[in-house]
Each structure stands twice: as structure tokens, then as C-alpha cells.
Amino acid sequence: MALTRVVIALNRAKDWLVATLVLSLLKLISFLPADKAIGFVDRVARRIGPMTSRHRLALENLKRAFPEKSPAEREKIARDMWGNMARLAAEYVFLDQIFDFDPDASEPGRIEVEGAETFFELRDGNRPFIVFTAHTGNFELLPVAAAAYGLDVMALFRPPNNPYIARRVLAARRTSMGHLVPSRAGAAFTLARRLEVGGGVGVLVDQKFQKGSKTQFFGLESQTNPLLAKLVRQFECEVYPARSIRLPGGRHRLVVEPAVTIPRKPDGVVDVEATAQLLNDKVESWVREYPGQWQWFHDRWNIKHTLK
């Protein structure tokens, strides 16, 4: 017991130290102009990221997903990923400055929206719906854009593993992203209640789920969370894909696609496994288009144990 308490204390101390360093850096860059600060952390991350153990995992994931690419090509994608992650963190600091989207503006700003008519349709439709996305580009801008259209979406999210960073991130998200539901026990019931009263929910669908449906992702066996399919089966709601794409010059394109057709069994019941595969196929198409904008350091294919 004593040894366990020591290990827990050491882990907490490590988390606190990492959080202090990260949050101090973000506080420091807040005194710089937004573009310079975001560009600075991008350059730093491209140097530091490859020194971490997560970089090795990212390269192994890339090797399996893109066996046809050269080591140099995969290395570039991994470094682009670190730059994207650093920008994502820094953009929290400057969210008020970078999110200049106005549905009524005549001139485009940093943020452009493709499929804006879907926002309006969902806002005025008074029916339950689900929007799914992945960890691509600055995916955090999607609920902010929904709020700009007056669309209230309850978003399911996975808090960072570091509890100190998680608290700070949650506080920042709550100021601009509406209703948030941490991905933990009871989250599914919270989302179900929202759909039951005709509301909308948003979910990320590209993370590993240990007890999930057996699917393929980049031709490799993976486990996918069946929650979305089960919610559709219960509430017969429409499902819309949405993603964020980084553009040159610190700009972003948010894309809301038309509703997908949910696979069903011969008796008309939602096919949970086929729906999970549909989600994977959609996310894979996004990642193949902009591979450097996805988070390759997640152990999506349960291969981390092979790197020891």
C-alpha cells in the first residue's frame, strides 16, 4: 500500500510539473501577437515532438496506414502533426481573435464554413440529430461555429489524461462551446436525454474503444465505439459528418456534410457494426486527404505494446 501511494504521488507530481510548464508557456505566448505566437509554438513542436516516445508510436502507425510512403514522407507527416497539435493548443489562447466567423458577414475572415445551410436547417428543425467528427485540424472550432449559428449542440469529449490540464481545458471550452459531457460512465445517458427532447449532440468517433465493434481502419483491425449507432437505433435521428481543415495563412475551413445513410439489417433495425464501419470509412477519407492534420500518436490499433 505504501509503495502504491508513493507511485500515485510521483505520477501526480509529474502531471503537475508537465501542466505547469505547458500552461506557463501558453500564458507567456498570450503576450505576443496571435499569428507570431501560433507560428512560434508550431516551430518548437516540430523540433520537440520527434524527441518523445509518442513520435515513435506515430511513425509506427503511419507505417501501417501508409506502407506505400517512404520513411521521409511519413516523418514529414508526423512533424506536421506536431505542428498541428501545437497550433491547436495555442489557438485556445487566442480563440477570441482567430474565431471571426459571422454568418451575416459579406467578406470571408479566418474562418469559412461549407455547408452553412445545414446549420440553419438543424437549428430550425426541432428534431434530434447527431454530428460526428474526428481529431482533424482544429476540431474544437466546430461547436464554436454551431453556437455562432444559434445551434445548441451537446458535445461529448474525452478530457486530457493530465488532470491539471484537463481542468484548464474544460474551463476554456465551457466559455465558448456550450454544453459539454466528459466521456465517462453515465455520458451515454446524458446524450440520450438530450436526443429524447429533440436536441442535438456531437461526438468524436476516431478513438480506440476496447469493447467496441470490430471494424477496419486503413485496412487494419480496430475497435470502434458503437455509441452513435445505438443512439440512432433508439431515437431514429439523422447523422451528419463534420470536420475542420487547416488552410494556409492561419485560416480554417469548417465543413458540414449532408446526412449519411445509416446501414440497416433486413428487418430495418440499425446495423451497429456496419454503422461503425461507415464512420471509420468517412474518417479515413478525411485523414488520407490531410494526413498531417490527424493525431497519429493515439494507439488506434493497439500496437503500443509491440514498441517496448
Secondary structure by P-SEA (a helix, b strand, c coil): caaaaaaaaaaaaaaaaaaaaaaaaaaaaccccaaaaaaaaaaaaaaaaaacaaaaaaaaaaaaacccccaaaaaaaaaaaaaaaaaaaaaaaaccccccccccccccccccccaaaaaaaaaaccccbbbbbcccccccaaaaaaaaaccccbbbbbccccaaaaaaaaaaaaaccccccccccaaaaaaaaaaaacbbbbbbcccccccccccccccccccccaaaaaaaaacbbbbbbbbbbbbcccbbbbbbbcbbbbbbcccccccaaaaaaaaaaaaaaaaaaccccccccccccccccccc
